[in-house]
Amino acid sequence: MRYTVKYKVVTATLSAALLFGSMAALPAPVANAATSAEVVWGVNMRSGPTTSASIIRMLKKGEEVTVLEQSGGWYKISDSTGKTGYISSSSKYTELGSETTDGADSETPEAVPSLTGVINKSVSFRKGPSTSYSRLRYLQAGEEVRVVSQPSSSWYEVIDSKGVKGYVSSQSQYITVGGAPGSGGETGSGNTDDTVVEQPDSSTGTSSASVEKMIATGMKYLGTPYEFGSNRSTTSTFDCSDFTKHIFKVALGVTLPADSRQQGTYVKNKGNAVTSISQLKRGDLMFFMSYKGSSKSSYSGINKSSQRITHVAVYLGDGKVLHTYSNASGGVRTNDITGTAWEYRFLYGGSAL
């Protein structure tokens, strides 16, 4: 029997008793029998079954561990090096089983690169995200940096070509955020103001001004941290449906439904849904099923028409999306989904306008 440990999700497959705090319905490992488990979201491995116990280390996605027993709200595990420790088994933080079925926004992080930033004009490179921090040096026009986070709407945390980490103003006059390093600022990879310079290629169709305004609004939030069940009244964190709902409302005055499943139904009811990525247009919403694995074969034989939506993203064209799905990935970001689990998980998409 294989358990997949899922961090920070709320699963709809658990019984109603679980939703009201009861742990009775959780399938516990067989006594004295080791159970294989795969970590699919980073989680703290502690020295004891309590949050006051010291952290041994962070278990990373893809690690194989052995579940030795369940003790209250904790699993006692052994990692690949033979070390033993504890991880939470709370329904708020873990899921038993191989499928994410919360139907909302919790996502399995994938290995992703940082974003590239190109300096537009000379700007201070500082030790912290404020003008009160000392200047490391001036970044010069034409320099490329790696954008690793956005601690506030006004600053990017970046790494320069020499590996020095610092902070730079996020104003579009100083920096343009693009795609993965070396991508040369591909279509949809990011302007930080409302003036959209880049246009989609012919394969994605001609986008309207409203679509471009919506995408440009979304790009302003690159690096904003991910939080499952984020507060809809702030922009300090987003989950996937909160992000799409916010940028459609702010840019276009369009009020989307609250979660990804409802947004999927909203698009379907407009008669715009298509099941092939090649049929999507720039600005369309894309809907995805649960993570089953990183290979295409993991999704073979699945009847996608019966799968629940667990994620929503904005299509940028040319196989790229704008979305948010985990803090480990850097929060709001762009991804090239071609040949990845995202492509295999795609259910359908279409315009919400």
C-alpha positions in Angstrom: 0.0 0.0 0.0 1.4 3.4 -1.0 0.8 6.6 0.8 1.5 9.9 -0.9 2.1 12.7 1.6 0.7 16.0 0.4 1.6 19.2 2.2 -0.8 22.0 2.9 -3.9 20.8 1.2 -7.5 20.3 2.2 -8.9 17.2 0.5 -12.5 16.6 -0.5 -12.0 12.9 -0.5 -11.7 12.8 3.3 -15.0 12.0 5.1 -17.2 14.7 6.5 -15.9 13.8 9.9 -12.5 14.9 8.9 -13.8 18.3 7.8 -15.1 18.8 11.4 -11.8 17.9 13.0 -12.2 14.2 13.6 -9.2 12.1 12.7 -11.1 8.8 13.0 -11.6 8.4 9.3 -7.9 8.6 8.4 -6.5 5.3 7.2 -3.6 4.5 9.5 -0.6 2.4 8.6 -0.8 -1.2 9.6 0.8 -1.7 12.9 4.5 -2.8 12.7 4.3 -2.6 8.9 6.5 0.0 7.0 4.6 1.9 4.4 6.3 3.7 1.4 5.5 7.3 1.0 6.6 10.0 -1.5 6.9 13.6 -0.4 5.1 15.8 -2.9 5.4 19.1 -1.1 8.1 20.4 1.2 7.4 19.6 4.8 9.3 19.9 8.1 10.8 16.7 9.6 10.9 17.2 13.3 12.6 15.3 16.2 9.3 14.7 18.0 5.5 14.7 17.3 5.0 18.4 18.1 5.7 21.8 16.5 7.9 22.6 19.5 10.3 19.8 18.6 13.4 20.9 16.7 13.4 20.7 12.9 15.7 18.0 11.6 15.5 19.2 8.1 13.0 20.1 5.3 11.8 17.1 3.3 11.7 18.0 -0.3 9.4 17.0 -3.1 10.2 13.6 -4.7 11.9 12.2 -1.6 11.0 8.6 -0.6 10.3 8.0 3.1 8.9 5.2 5.1 5.9 5.7 7.3 6.6 3.7 10.5 3.5 4.6 12.5 0.9 7.2 13.2 0.9 9.0 16.6 -2.0 11.3 17.0 -1.7 14.0 14.5 1.8 12.9 13.4 3.5 10.3 11.3 6.7 8.8 12.4 8.9 8.3 9.4 12.3 7.2 8.3 14.1 9.0 5.4 16.4 7.6 2.8 19.5 8.0 5.0 17.8 6.1 7.9 17.1 9.1 10.0 13.8 9.0 11.8 11.5 11.9 12.6 7.9 13.1 12.5 5.8 15.0 10.0 2.3 16.3 10.6 -0.7 14.2 9.5 -3.3 16.9 10.0 -5.8 17.2 7.2 -4.8 20.8 6.9 -1.2 19.9 6.0 -1.3 16.3 4.6 -3.3 14.1 2.4 -3.2 10.3 2.3 -3.6 9.0 -1.2 -2.2 9.8 -4.7 -4.6 12.5 -5.8 -5.2 16.1 -4.9 -9.0 16.4 -4.7 -9.5 19.6 -2.9 -11.0 21.0 -6.1 -9.6 24.4 -5.4 -6.0 25.7 -5.6 -3.5 23.5 -3.8 -0.8 22.4 -6.3 2.2 20.1 -6.4 5.3 22.2 -7.0 7.6 21.4 -9.9 11.2 22.3 -10.4 11.1 25.7 -12.1 13.7 28.3 -13.1 13.9 31.9 -11.8 12.7 34.7 -14.0 15.0 37.0 -16.0 15.0 40.7 -15.5 16.6 43.2 -17.9 17.7 46.5 -16.5 16.3 49.4 -18.6 18.2 52.2 -17.1 20.8 52.6 -14.3 19.3 51.8 -10.9 20.5 51.3 -7.4 21.2 47.7 -6.4 20.5 47.7 -2.6 21.0 45.3 0.4 17.3 45.4 1.3 13.9 46.3 -0.2 14.0 50.0 0.8 15.9 53.1 -0.1 17.1 53.1 3.6 19.3 50.1 2.8 22.9 50.8 1.6 23.7 50.6 -2.1 25.8 47.6 -3.3 26.3 49.3 -6.7 24.5 50.6 -9.7 23.0 48.1 -12.1 23.6 49.3 -15.7 21.2 49.4 -18.6 21.3 46.1 -20.5 22.4 44.0 -17.5 20.5 40.7 -16.9 19.6 39.6 -13.4 17.7 36.7 -12.0 14.5 37.7 -10.2 13.9 35.3 -7.3 11.1 37.0 -5.4 9.1 40.1 -5.0 8.9 41.0 -1.3 6.7 43.9 -2.0 5.0 45.6 -4.9 7.8 48.1 -5.1 10.9 45.8 -5.0 12.3 42.7 -6.6 14.9 40.5 -5.0 17.5 39.7 -7.7 20.8 38.0 -8.2 23.3 39.7 -10.6 25.7 38.0 -13.0 28.4 37.7 -10.3 26.0 35.8 -8.0 25.4 38.8 -5.6 21.9 39.0 -4.2 20.2 42.3 -3.6 17.1 44.4 -4.3 16.0 46.6 -7.1 13.0 48.8 -7.7 10.2 47.0 -9.6 9.2 50.1 -11.5 9.0 49.4 -15.2 11.3 52.3 -16.1 14.1 50.4 -14.4 13.5 46.7 -15.1 11.5 44.5 -17.4 10.8 41.0 -16.1 10.9 38.3 -18.7 10.9 34.5 -18.8 13.5 31.9 -17.8 17.2 32.9 -17.9 18.3 33.2 -21.5 14.8 33.3 -22.9 15.3 36.9 -24.1 12.0 38.1 -22.7 9.5 35.9 -24.5 5.9 36.8 -25.3 3.8 37.3 -22.2 6.8 37.1 -19.8 6.2 40.5 -18.2 5.8 44.1 -18.5 5.3 45.8 -15.1 3.0 48.6 -16.2 -0.2 48.9 -18.2 1.6 49.6 -21.6 1.9 46.2 -23.3 4.6 46.3 -25.9 4.8 42.6 -26.9 2.1 41.0 -29.0 1.2 37.3 -29.3 2.4 35.3 -32.3 0.0 34.3 -35.0 -0.7 30.8 -33.5 -2.4 32.4 -30.5 -4.7 34.7 -32.4 -5.1 38.4 -32.1 -5.7 39.5 -28.5 -8.0 42.4 -27.7 -6.8 45.4 -25.7 -8.8 44.2 -22.7 -6.9 40.9 -22.7 -3.6 42.7 -22.8 -4.6 44.9 -20.0 -5.6 41.9 -17.9 -2.3 40.2 -18.5 -0.3 43.3 -17.8 -2.1 43.7 -14.5 -1.2 40.1 -13.6 2.4 40.7 -14.5 2.6 43.4 -11.8 2.2 40.7 -9.2 5.1 38.5 -10.3 6.7 37.0 -7.2 3.7 37.6 -4.9 3.7 34.7 -2.4 1.3 31.8 -2.7 -1.2 31.0 0.0 -3.9 28.3 -0.2 -7.2 29.9 0.8 -5.7 33.4 0.5 -7.6 36.4 1.9 -9.6 37.8 -1.0 -9.5 41.3 0.4 -5.7 41.7 0.1 -3.0 41.3 -2.5 -0.2 40.2 -0.2 -0.8 36.6 -1.1 -2.8 34.7 -3.8 -4.0 31.2 -4.5 -4.6 30.4 -8.1 -8.3 31.3 -8.3 -7.9 34.4 -6.1 -5.2 35.6 -8.6 -7.3 35.2 -11.7 -10.4 36.7 -10.0 -8.4 39.7 -8.8 -6.7 40.6 -12.1 -10.0 40.2 -14.1 -11.8 42.4 -11.6 -9.1 45.1 -11.4 -8.2 45.3 -15.1 -11.6 44.7 -16.7 -14.3 45.0 -14.0 -15.2 41.3 -14.7 -16.2 39.4 -11.5 -15.2 35.7 -11.8 -16.6 33.1 -9.5 -14.7 32.3 -6.3 -12.8 29.1 -7.0 -11.2 27.3 -9.9 -14.1 24.8 -10.4 -16.7 27.5 -10.5 -14.5 29.5 -12.9 -14.3 26.4 -15.1 -18.1 26.2 -15.2 -18.3 29.9 -15.9 -16.1 29.5 -19.0 -18.0 26.4 -20.1 -21.4 28.1 -19.8 -20.1 30.8 -22.2 -19.6 28.1 -24.8 -16.0 28.9 -25.2 -14.4 25.7 -23.9 -11.8 23.8 -25.9 -9.8 20.7 -24.9 -6.7 21.3 -27.1 -4.0 23.7 -26.0 -3.5 24.5 -29.7 -7.0 26.0 -29.9 -6.5 28.4 -27.0 -6.0 32.1 -27.4 -3.9 34.5 -25.4 -5.8 35.5 -22.3 -7.9 32.4 -22.1 -8.3 30.6 -18.7 -6.9 27.1 -18.5 -8.1 24.4 -16.1 -6.2 21.5 -14.8 -6.8 18.2 -13.0 -4.8 16.8 -10.0 -1.2 15.9 -10.2 -0.6 12.2 -11.0 3.1 12.3 -11.8 5.6 14.1 -14.0 5.5 11.7 -17.0 2.9 11.6 -19.8 2.2 8.0 -19.1 1.0 8.9 -15.6 -2.1 10.3 -17.3 -2.8 7.7 -19.9 -6.2 6.0 -19.8 -7.6 8.8 -17.6 -11.1 10.0 -18.5 -10.5 13.7 -18.2 -14.2 14.5 -18.6 -14.7 13.1 -15.1 -11.8 14.7 -13.4 -12.2 17.6 -10.9 -10.5 20.9 -11.6 -7.8 21.7 -9.1 -6.0 24.6 -10.7 -6.6 27.6 -13.0 -4.0 29.6 -15.0 -4.0 32.4 -17.7 -2.8 31.3 -21.1 -0.1 33.7 -22.6 0.3 31.9 -25.9 3.1 29.8 -27.3 2.7 27.2 -24.6 3.2 29.6 -21.7 1.0 30.4 -18.7 0.7 33.0 -15.9 -0.4 31.6 -12.6 0.5 30.8 -9.0 0.6 27.4 -7.3 3.1 27.3 -4.5 5.6 29.3 -2.4 8.3 26.9 -3.4 8.0 27.9 -7.0 8.2 31.6 -6.2 4.5 32.5 -6.0 3.0 34.3 -9.1 5.1 33.4 -12.1 5.1 32.3 -15.7 5.8 28.8 -16.9 6.4 27.1 -20.2 4.1 24.1 -19.8 5.0 22.2 -23.0 6.2 18.7 -22.2 5.5 19.1 -18.5 2.9 17.7 -16.1 1.0 20.9 -16.6 0.4 20.0 -20.3 -0.7 16.4 -19.3 -3.0 17.7 -16.6 -4.8 20.2 -18.9 -8.6 19.5 -19.0 -10.0 22.4 -21.0 -9.8 26.2 -21.4 -11.5 29.2 -23.0 -12.3 32.9 -22.8 -14.0 34.3 -19.7 -14.9 37.4 -21.6 
